[in-house]
Amino acid sequence: VSLKQSTPENNAMLMQSPENLSLTFSGDVRLAKVTVKNSKNQPVEISFKPSATPNKYFSWSLPSLAKGNYTVKWLALGGDGHKMSGSFNFMLHNMESPSKMKQENPDSHNKHSH
C-alpha cells in the first residue's frame, strides 16, 4: 500500500491557498498522524483525528495559508498493522499581481528644486 495521490500534489507550486488537503492510498489504511508545517516548522491546524476504520481516501479543510513552503507528513497503519510513513511538499506563491508592486515615478529623478 502506498500514497497514490495527494492534493496539493508533491512539489506543487500554487498561486492560491488550497482549500483542502487530501490523501489517496492504493489500499485501505488507518491514518495515525498527519501534520502540515510551514517553512518555520510551525504546525498548520487541520483538525486531524486518527481514523478508526480503514479507508483509501482522506480529506481535511485547510485554513487560508500564507505564501511559503509547506511540508505534509503522514503516518498510516496497513491492514496487517505495519506502519508506513511519507511526506511531500508544496509551495504557495504570493497571490498579488505584479501590477500592484510599488512602481517609482520615473519623473521624480529629473526634478530639481533650486
C-alpha positions in Angstrom: 0.0 0.0 0.0 1.3 3.4 -0.9 0.2 7.0 -1.3 -1.2 7.2 -4.8 -2.3 10.8 -5.0 -2.3 13.9 -2.9 -3.9 17.3 -3.1 -1.9 19.5 -3.3 0.5 17.3 -5.3 4.1 16.8 -4.3 6.2 19.8 -5.3 3.1 21.7 -6.4 3.5 25.4 -7.0 0.2 27.0 -6.1 -0.9 30.6 -6.8 -3.7 30.5 -4.2 -4.2 28.8 -0.9 -5.6 25.3 -1.4 -9.0 24.7 0.2 -8.4 21.1 1.1 -5.7 18.6 1.8 -6.4 15.1 0.6 -4.6 11.8 0.5 -5.5 8.8 -1.6 -3.8 5.5 -0.9 -3.6 2.4 -3.2 -5.3 0.3 -0.5 -7.2 0.7 2.8 -5.1 2.2 5.6 -5.8 3.7 9.0 -4.2 7.1 9.3 -2.4 7.5 12.6 -1.0 11.0 12.1 -1.0 13.8 9.5 0.9 17.1 10.0 1.2 20.2 7.9 4.1 22.5 8.8 5.2 25.8 7.2 8.8 26.7 6.4 9.3 28.0 10.0 8.3 24.5 11.2 5.1 25.8 12.7 2.1 23.4 12.5 -1.0 24.3 10.5 -4.3 23.3 12.2 -6.2 20.7 10.0 -8.4 19.2 12.7 -6.8 15.8 12.1 -8.2 12.8 14.1 -6.8 9.3 13.7 -9.0 7.1 11.6 -10.6 4.1 13.4 -11.8 2.5 10.2 -9.5 1.7 7.2 -10.0 3.9 4.1 -8.3 4.8 0.9 -9.3 8.5 0.8 -8.9 11.1 3.4 -9.6 14.9 3.2 -9.3 17.9 5.5 -10.2 21.6 5.1 -7.2 23.9 5.2 -7.2 27.4 6.7 -6.0 30.2 4.5 -2.3 29.7 4.1 0.4 32.4 3.8 2.9 32.2 1.0 5.8 29.9 1.6 6.9 26.3 1.6 4.8 23.6 3.3 5.6 20.0 4.3 2.9 17.4 4.8 3.9 14.3 6.8 1.7 11.2 7.3 1.9 8.0 9.2 -0.5 5.2 8.4 -1.2 1.6 9.5 -1.7 -1.1 6.9 -4.3 -3.8 7.2 -1.8 -6.1 8.9 -0.8 -3.3 11.3 2.6 -2.4 9.8 3.5 1.3 9.8 4.0 3.3 6.7 5.0 6.9 6.5 5.9 9.5 4.0 5.9 13.2 3.3 5.5 15.7 0.5 6.0 19.4 -0.1 4.1 22.2 -1.8 4.8 25.9 -2.3 2.4 28.8 -2.2 3.4 31.8 -4.2 2.4 35.4 -3.5 -1.1 36.0 -4.7 -0.5 39.6 -5.5 -0.3 40.5 -9.2 2.9 42.2 -10.4 0.9 45.4 -11.3 0.4 46.0 -7.6 4.1 46.2 -7.0 5.4 49.6 -6.0 6.5 51.5 -9.0 8.7 54.5 -8.9 7.7 57.5 -10.8 10.3 57.9 -13.5 9.9 61.7 -13.4 10.9 62.0 -9.8 14.7 61.9 -10.6 14.5 64.7 -13.1 13.0 67.3 -10.9 15.4 69.6 -9.0 14.4 72.4 -6.8 16.8 75.4 -6.6 
